[in-house]
Amino acid sequence: MASDAEYIRFIKERGPILRDGARQWLELRSNLREIQFCGFKSLDQKHVDLWIFDPEYDSFGVARFKLGEKFGDKIEFIFTRLSDEHPAGPPQPPRLSQSMLVKAVRQRAADRAAKDRFSGAILLARNGRLLFQEAYGLADRAAGTPNRLDTQFRFGSMGKMLTAVGVMQLVEAGRVDLAAPIGTYLTDYPNLDTATKVTVAQLLSHTGGTGDIFGPEFEANKASLRDASDYVSLYGSRAPEFSPGSRSSYSNYGFILLGRIIEKVSGLSYNEYIQRSILRPVGMTSTGNQPESVVLPRRAVSYMGSGARLKRADETLPLGGTSAGGGYSTVGDFQRFVAGLTSNRLLRRETLAKLVEGGVQTEDGQLARFDFGGSMPGAGRYIGHGGGAPGMSGLLLHSLDNGYTVIVLANRDPGTAESIALFAAHRLPAR
């Protein structure tokens, strides 16, 4: 492991632009829980890549640390990706046999639940065959209602998977062209630059510069944002944040626009289309975007914070789910979603391959892939998505290399589900 002293000595040698780097480093380190640093390398005078081990997620990766010119400058510390660039190769957790994997996941979940650090449900499967499923903690603390396997958990951005599949179904049917500007389908879109320059593919890969939806405007108008058209009315006049296709920046609003395109092309509301074309065909009867005002007896209460500061997250919840996420599901329903994809009931094989492998080539020559998976040590190539907001956390990973599926949903803050799901994904059997 790299020590603080080694790193401070390293950045002091980088020149005057990092003259306050040591102070910034110590300030940052005090806020990073138990993260351990395995090594680092300089990219330029302002940026350093650090190889880290995060015991909270039990995962190794690379983080990018941006140092300001003076102590008061903004510091960026972003977990960017799992890395194979470490000189000695990134340290890897051991691969486990299938039986040992189940035992290890069961033990980790039980330990974290006993410390009140996990509350949710877990499902492990391989090639559709169930290996392990269990629920932990409470769905409603006041009533003492336990979480069950059929508990409906809010899933945050995991709903983007449904939107991506919906768009690709329309591509497959010849009704949407990934290369077409969005104004082809949203003919009355307010901002002309966005309508004529941002393509469907750029929305799918977060390269359109369409920005986010959260912030002061969202909070001021939250009560009136009921469907995709409401979001377009609020945000549609703003110009792209950067030249479309030039780089990648995560955009919830981009997926709102994809939902609006689904509506315009199909003639159905987003929720009607998803029900007819995705949820119903594969039997996802416990999944939806019903608003919070609708009482669903199996929907878990969301809790934010921890320890003495733990409280209900009701005030932070959206009115309901959208094409950018925020709906609810069960671990079993998400397994049915995986089965529908891998059996080509939702998309033809070649269409799914395009969604998994395709993307947009940015100006720096990088391929920004469509937001539907990736790769990581242990899991290899995978399809899936994570999601989180106050009081909700979830992650689905299905390995395309060995057929293992890991699904974890939780009614606690982001990181809760990931701490179990990534632990499992990094230890999947090699074959």
C-alpha positions as CSV (number, residue, x, y, z in Angstrom):
1,M,0.0,0.0,0.0
2,A,1.1,3.6,-0.7
3,S,1.5,5.7,2.5
4,D,0.4,9.2,3.0
5,A,4.0,10.3,3.4
6,E,4.9,8.7,0.0
7,Y,2.1,10.5,-1.7
8,I,2.8,13.9,-0.1
9,R,6.4,13.6,-1.1
10,F,5.3,12.7,-4.6
11,I,3.0,15.6,-5.2
12,K,5.5,18.1,-3.6
13,E,7.9,17.2,-6.4
14,R,5.3,18.0,-9.1
15,G,5.9,21.8,-9.0
16,P,4.3,25.0,-7.6
17,I,0.9,24.3,-9.1
18,L,0.5,21.6,-6.5
19,R,2.0,23.6,-3.6
20,D,-1.0,23.0,-1.4
21,G,-1.4,19.4,-2.5
22,A,-0.3,17.9,0.8
23,R,-2.9,19.9,2.7
24,Q,-5.6,19.0,0.2
25,W,-4.6,15.3,0.4
26,L,-4.9,15.1,4.2
27,E,-8.3,16.9,4.1
28,L,-9.5,14.5,1.5
29,R,-8.2,11.4,3.3
30,S,-10.1,12.4,6.4
31,N,-13.4,12.0,4.5
32,L,-12.8,8.7,2.7
33,R,-13.8,6.1,5.3
34,E,-11.3,3.2,5.1
35,I,-10.2,3.5,1.5
36,Q,-6.7,2.2,1.0
37,F,-4.3,3.3,-1.7
38,C,-2.2,0.8,-3.6
39,G,-0.3,3.1,-5.9
40,F,-0.5,6.2,-8.1
41,K,0.9,7.8,-11.3
42,S,0.9,11.4,-12.6
43,L,-1.1,12.2,-15.7
44,D,-0.2,15.9,-15.9
45,Q,0.4,18.8,-13.5
46,K,-3.1,18.7,-12.1
47,H,-4.3,15.1,-12.3
48,V,-3.2,11.9,-10.6
49,D,-4.6,8.4,-11.0
50,L,-4.7,6.4,-7.8
51,W,-5.3,2.6,-7.5
52,I,-7.6,2.1,-4.6
53,F,-9.2,-0.7,-2.5
54,D,-12.5,0.2,-1.0
55,P,-13.5,-2.3,1.7
56,E,-17.0,-0.9,1.8
57,Y,-17.6,-2.3,-1.7
58,D,-14.8,-4.9,-1.4
59,S,-13.5,-3.7,-4.8
60,F,-10.3,-2.5,-6.4
61,G,-10.3,0.3,-8.9
62,V,-8.8,3.5,-10.1
63,A,-9.8,7.0,-9.0
64,R,-8.8,10.3,-10.5
65,F,-7.7,13.0,-8.2
66,K,-7.7,16.6,-9.4
67,L,-5.7,19.1,-7.4
68,G,-6.4,22.8,-7.4
69,E,-3.9,25.6,-7.6
70,K,-4.7,26.7,-4.1
71,F,-6.1,25.0,-1.1
72,G,-9.6,26.5,-1.5
73,D,-10.0,25.2,-5.0
74,K,-12.5,22.5,-5.8
75,I,-11.0,19.0,-5.4
76,E,-12.4,16.2,-7.7
77,F,-12.2,12.6,-6.5
78,I,-14.2,10.4,-8.8
79,F,-14.3,6.6,-8.9
80,T,-14.0,6.2,-12.6
81,R,-13.6,2.6,-13.5
82,L,-12.0,-0.7,-12.6
83,S,-8.5,-0.7,-14.0
84,D,-6.0,-3.1,-15.4
85,E,-3.4,-0.4,-15.8
86,H,-1.6,-0.9,-12.4
87,P,2.0,-1.8,-13.2
88,A,1.6,-5.1,-11.4
89,G,-2.0,-5.5,-12.4
90,P,-4.7,-4.5,-10.0
91,P,-5.0,-6.8,-6.9
92,Q,-7.9,-9.2,-7.4
93,P,-10.1,-10.9,-4.9
94,P,-9.9,-14.7,-5.2
95,R,-12.3,-16.5,-7.6
96,L,-14.5,-18.9,-5.6
97,S,-16.2,-22.1,-6.5
98,Q,-20.0,-21.8,-6.9
99,S,-20.7,-23.3,-3.5
100,M,-18.1,-21.1,-1.8
101,L,-19.5,-18.0,-3.5
102,V,-22.9,-18.7,-2.2
103,K,-21.5,-19.3,1.3
104,A,-19.4,-16.1,1.2
105,V,-22.3,-13.9,0.0
106,R,-24.6,-15.4,2.6
107,Q,-22.0,-14.6,5.3
108,R,-21.3,-11.1,4.1
109,A,-25.1,-10.2,3.9
110,A,-25.7,-11.7,7.4
111,D,-22.8,-9.8,8.9
112,R,-23.8,-6.5,7.4
113,A,-27.5,-7.0,8.3
114,A,-26.6,-7.8,11.9
115,K,-24.8,-4.4,12.0
116,D,-27.8,-2.7,10.4
117,R,-25.8,-1.9,7.3
118,F,-27.8,-4.0,4.9
119,S,-31.6,-4.1,4.4
120,G,-32.9,-5.6,1.2
121,A,-33.0,-8.7,-0.9
122,I,-30.4,-10.7,-2.9
123,L,-30.6,-13.1,-5.8
124,L,-27.8,-15.2,-7.4
125,A,-28.4,-17.4,-10.4
126,R,-26.5,-19.0,-13.2
127,N,-28.0,-19.5,-16.7
128,G,-31.4,-19.0,-15.2
129,R,-30.9,-21.6,-12.4
130,L,-31.4,-20.1,-8.9
131,L,-28.4,-20.5,-6.6
132,F,-29.3,-18.3,-3.7
133,Q,-32.0,-15.8,-2.7
134,E,-32.7,-14.2,0.7
135,A,-34.2,-11.1,2.2
136,Y,-32.8,-9.2,5.2
137,G,-33.9,-6.3,7.4
138,L,-37.1,-4.4,7.7
139,A,-39.4,-3.0,5.0
140,D,-41.2,-0.8,7.5
141,R,-39.4,-0.2,10.8
142,A,-42.4,1.4,12.6
143,A,-44.6,-1.6,11.8
144,G,-41.9,-4.2,12.2
145,T,-42.6,-5.5,8.7
146,P,-39.7,-7.6,7.4
147,N,-38.3,-7.4,3.9
148,R,-39.3,-10.4,1.8
149,L,-38.3,-11.7,-1.6
150,D,-41.5,-10.2,-3.1
151,T,-40.9,-6.8,-1.4
152,Q,-40.9,-4.0,-4.0
153,F,-37.8,-1.8,-3.7
154,R,-37.3,1.5,-5.4
155,F,-34.4,1.1,-7.9
156,G,-33.2,4.5,-8.9
157,S,-31.4,4.6,-12.3
158,M,-31.9,0.8,-12.9
159,G,-35.0,1.9,-14.7
160,K,-32.8,3.1,-17.5
161,M,-32.4,-0.5,-18.6
162,L,-36.1,-0.6,-19.4
163,T,-35.8,2.6,-21.4
164,A,-32.8,1.3,-23.4
165,V,-34.5,-1.9,-24.3
166,G,-37.7,0.0,-25.3
167,V,-35.7,2.3,-27.6
168,M,-33.9,-0.7,-29.2
169,Q,-37.2,-2.5,-29.8
170,L,-38.2,0.5,-31.9
171,V,-34.9,0.5,-33.6
172,E,-35.3,-3.2,-34.4
173,A,-38.8,-2.5,-35.8
174,G,-37.4,0.2,-38.1
175,R,-39.3,3.0,-36.3
176,V,-36.2,4.7,-34.7
177,D,-32.8,5.4,-36.2
178,L,-30.0,5.7,-33.7
179,A,-28.2,8.1,-35.9
180,A,-31.1,10.5,-36.4
181,P,-31.3,13.8,-34.5
182,I,-34.0,13.8,-31.8
183,G,-35.9,16.5,-33.6
184,T,-36.9,13.8,-36.1
185,Y,-39.2,12.4,-33.4
186,L,-39.7,15.4,-31.1
187,T,-40.7,17.7,-33.9
188,D,-41.7,20.6,-31.5
189,Y,-38.6,20.4,-29.3
190,P,-37.9,24.0,-28.0
191,N,-34.2,24.3,-28.5
192,L,-33.1,24.0,-32.1
193,D,-29.5,23.1,-31.4
194,T,-30.5,20.1,-29.3
195,A,-33.3,19.1,-31.8
196,T,-31.0,19.1,-34.8
197,K,-27.6,18.1,-33.4
198,V,-28.2,15.6,-30.6
199,T,-28.8,12.0,-31.8
200,V,-30.7,9.1,-30.3
201,A,-27.3,7.3,-30.0
202,Q,-25.9,10.2,-28.1
203,L,-28.7,10.1,-25.6
204,L,-28.1,6.4,-25.0
205,S,-24.4,7.0,-24.4
206,H,-24.7,10.2,-22.4
207,T,-22.7,12.1,-25.0
208,G,-25.5,14.6,-26.1
209,G,-24.7,17.3,-23.5
210,T,-28.3,17.3,-22.4
211,G,-27.5,17.8,-18.7
212,D,-29.1,16.7,-15.6
213,I,-32.6,17.3,-14.1
214,F,-31.7,17.8,-10.4
215,G,-31.0,21.1,-8.9
216,P,-32.9,24.3,-7.8
217,E,-35.2,24.2,-10.8
218,F,-36.2,20.6,-10.1
219,E,-36.9,21.3,-6.4
220,A,-38.9,24.4,-7.3
221,N,-41.1,22.5,-9.8
222,K,-41.0,19.0,-8.4
223,A,-44.7,18.8,-7.7
224,S,-45.6,19.5,-11.4
225,L,-43.2,17.1,-13.0
226,R,-45.5,14.1,-13.7
227,D,-44.4,12.8,-17.1
228,A,-41.7,13.3,-19.7
229,S,-43.5,16.2,-21.4
230,D,-43.4,18.2,-18.2
231,Y,-39.6,17.8,-18.0
232,V,-39.3,18.9,-21.6
233,S,-41.5,22.0,-20.8
234,L,-39.1,22.9,-18.0
235,Y,-35.7,22.0,-19.5
236,G,-36.3,21.9,-23.2
237,S,-35.2,25.5,-24.0
238,R,-31.7,25.2,-22.6
239,A,-28.8,24.6,-25.1
240,P,-26.5,21.6,-25.0
241,E,-23.8,21.9,-22.3
242,F,-21.1,20.9,-24.8
243,S,-20.8,20.0,-28.4
244,P,-23.0,16.9,-28.9
245,G,-20.8,13.8,-29.3
246,S,-17.6,15.5,-28.1
247,R,-17.5,13.8,-24.7
248,S,-19.5,11.9,-22.2
249,S,-21.4,13.3,-19.1
250,Y,-24.1,11.4,-17.3
251,S,-27.5,12.8,-18.2
252,N,-30.7,11.8,-16.5
253,Y,-32.5,14.3,-18.8
254,G,-31.1,12.4,-21.8
255,F,-33.1,9.4,-20.7
256,I,-36.2,11.5,-20.1
257,L,-35.9,12.5,-23.7
258,L,-35.6,8.8,-24.7
259,G,-38.8,8.1,-22.9
260,R,-40.4,11.0,-24.7
261,I,-39.2,9.5,-28.1
262,I,-40.8,6.2,-27.1
263,E,-44.1,8.0,-26.5
264,K,-44.0,9.9,-29.7
265,V,-43.1,6.9,-31.9
266,S,-45.4,4.3,-30.2
267,G,-48.4,6.6,-29.6
268,L,-48.5,5.2,-26.0
269,S,-47.5,6.7,-22.7
270,Y,-44.0,5.6,-21.5
271,N,-45.6,3.4,-18.8
272,E,-48.1,1.9,-21.2
273,Y,-45.3,1.0,-23.6
274,I,-43.0,-0.5,-21.0
275,Q,-45.9,-2.6,-19.6
276,R,-47.0,-3.9,-23.0
277,S,-43.6,-4.5,-24.6
278,I,-41.3,-5.4,-21.7
279,L,-42.9,-6.1,-18.3
280,R,-45.9,-8.1,-19.4
281,P,-44.1,-10.4,-22.0
282,V,-41.6,-11.6,-19.4
283,G,-43.9,-11.7,-16.4
284,M,-42.6,-8.7,-14.4
285,T,-45.8,-8.2,-12.5
286,S,-44.3,-6.5,-9.5
287,T,-42.4,-3.8,-11.5
288,G,-43.7,-0.3,-12.3
289,N,-43.6,3.5,-11.9
290,Q,-46.7,4.1,-9.9
291,P,-46.5,7.4,-8.0
292,E,-45.8,7.6,-4.3
293,S,-49.4,8.7,-3.7
294,V,-50.5,5.2,-4.7
295,V,-50.4,2.8,-1.7
296,L,-48.5,-0.4,-2.6
297,P,-48.6,-2.8,0.4
298,R,-45.4,-4.6,-0.7
299,R,-43.4,-1.4,-1.5
300,A,-40.7,-0.9,1.2
301,V,-40.2,2.3,3.1
302,S,-37.0,4.1,2.1
303,Y,-34.6,5.0,4.9
304,M,-31.7,7.5,4.7
305,G,-28.8,8.0,7.0
306,S,-27.6,5.6,9.6
307,G,-27.4,5.0,13.3
308,A,-29.1,7.7,15.3
309,R,-29.6,9.8,12.2
310,L,-31.6,7.1,10.3
311,K,-34.9,8.5,9.1
312,R,-37.5,8.0,6.4
313,A,-36.6,9.4,3.1
314,D,-40.2,10.3,2.0
315,E,-39.5,14.0,1.4
316,T,-36.7,13.2,-1.1
317,L,-38.6,10.7,-3.2
318,P,-39.8,11.6,-6.7
319,L,-43.5,11.7,-7.5
320,G,-43.1,8.5,-9.4
321,G,-40.8,6.6,-11.7
322,T,-39.7,8.0,-15.1
323,S,-37.8,6.8,-18.1
324,A,-34.6,7.9,-16.2
325,G,-35.5,5.7,-13.3
326,G,-37.1,5.9,-9.9
327,G,-39.6,3.0,-10.2
328,Y,-39.7,-0.2,-8.1
329,S,-39.2,-3.9,-8.6
330,T,-38.3,-7.2,-6.9
331,V,-35.2,-9.3,-7.3
332,G,-37.3,-12.0,-8.9
333,D,-38.7,-9.6,-11.5
334,F,-35.3,-8.4,-12.5
335,Q,-34.2,-12.1,-12.9
336,R,-37.2,-12.4,-15.3
337,F,-35.9,-9.4,-17.2
338,V,-32.5,-11.0,-17.6
339,A,-34.2,-14.2,-18.8
340,G,-36.2,-12.3,-21.3
341,L,-33.0,-10.7,-22.7
342,T,-30.8,-13.7,-22.8
343,S,-33.6,-15.8,-24.4
344,N,-34.1,-13.1,-27.1
345,R,-37.7,-12.6,-26.2
346,L,-37.3,-8.9,-25.7
347,L,-34.6,-8.2,-28.4
348,R,-33.2,-10.2,-31.2
349,R,-29.7,-11.5,-30.6
350,E,-28.1,-9.0,-33.0
351,T,-30.0,-6.0,-31.5
352,L,-29.0,-7.0,-28.0
353,A,-25.4,-7.2,-29.2
354,K,-25.7,-3.7,-30.7
355,L,-27.0,-2.4,-27.4
356,V,-24.2,-4.1,-25.4
357,E,-21.3,-3.4,-27.7
358,G,-22.4,-0.1,-29.5
359,G,-21.8,3.5,-28.6
360,V,-20.5,6.8,-29.8
361,Q,-17.0,7.6,-30.8
362,T,-16.0,10.9,-29.0
363,E,-13.6,13.5,-30.2
364,D,-10.8,12.0,-28.1
365,G,-11.1,8.7,-29.9
366,Q,-12.8,6.9,-27.0
367,L,-15.9,4.8,-27.5
368,A,-18.6,5.9,-25.1
369,R,-20.7,2.8,-24.9
370,F,-24.5,2.7,-24.6
371,D,-25.6,2.7,-21.0
372,F,-26.4,-0.9,-20.6
373,G,-23.4,-2.7,-19.1
374,G,-19.6,-2.8,-19.2
375,S,-16.8,-5.1,-18.0
376,M,-15.1,-5.7,-14.7
377,P,-12.7,-8.2,-13.1
378,G,-14.6,-11.3,-12.0
379,A,-17.8,-10.6,-14.0
380,G,-16.1,-10.0,-17.3
381,R,-18.5,-8.5,-19.9
382,Y,-21.8,-7.9,-18.3
383,I,-25.2,-6.3,-18.9
384,G,-26.9,-4.4,-16.1
385,H,-27.1,-1.2,-14.3
386,G,-27.0,0.3,-10.8
387,G,-29.3,2.9,-9.2
388,G,-29.4,4.9,-6.0
389,A,-30.8,8.0,-4.3
390,P,-31.5,8.7,-0.6
391,G,-33.2,5.6,0.8
392,M,-32.8,3.4,-2.3
393,S,-29.9,1.3,-3.7
394,G,-29.7,-1.4,-6.3
395,L,-27.4,-3.2,-8.7
396,L,-28.0,-5.8,-11.4
397,L,-25.1,-7.6,-13.2
398,H,-25.4,-10.5,-15.6
399,S,-22.1,-11.9,-16.8
400,L,-22.1,-12.6,-20.5
401,D,-18.9,-14.6,-20.1
402,N,-20.1,-17.2,-17.6
403,G,-23.9,-16.7,-17.2
404,Y,-23.9,-15.6,-13.6
405,T,-26.5,-13.1,-12.5
406,V,-26.2,-11.0,-9.3
407,I,-29.2,-8.8,-8.3
408,V,-29.3,-6.8,-5.0
409,L,-32.0,-4.3,-4.0
410,A,-32.1,-2.3,-0.8
411,N,-34.2,0.3,1.0
412,R,-31.2,2.2,2.3
413,D,-28.8,4.7,0.9
414,P,-26.6,4.2,-2.2
415,G,-23.7,1.8,-1.5
416,T,-25.9,-0.6,0.5
417,A,-26.7,-2.9,-2.4
418,E,-23.4,-2.4,-4.1
419,S,-21.5,-3.6,-1.0
420,I,-23.1,-7.0,-1.6
421,A,-23.4,-7.1,-5.3
422,L,-19.8,-6.1,-6.1
423,F,-18.5,-8.5,-3.4
424,A,-20.2,-11.3,-5.3
425,A,-19.3,-10.0,-8.9
426,H,-15.6,-9.9,-8.1
427,R,-15.6,-13.5,-6.9
428,L,-17.6,-15.2,-9.6
429,P,-16.2,-18.6,-10.6
430,A,-14.0,-18.5,-13.7
431,R,-16.1,-21.0,-15.5
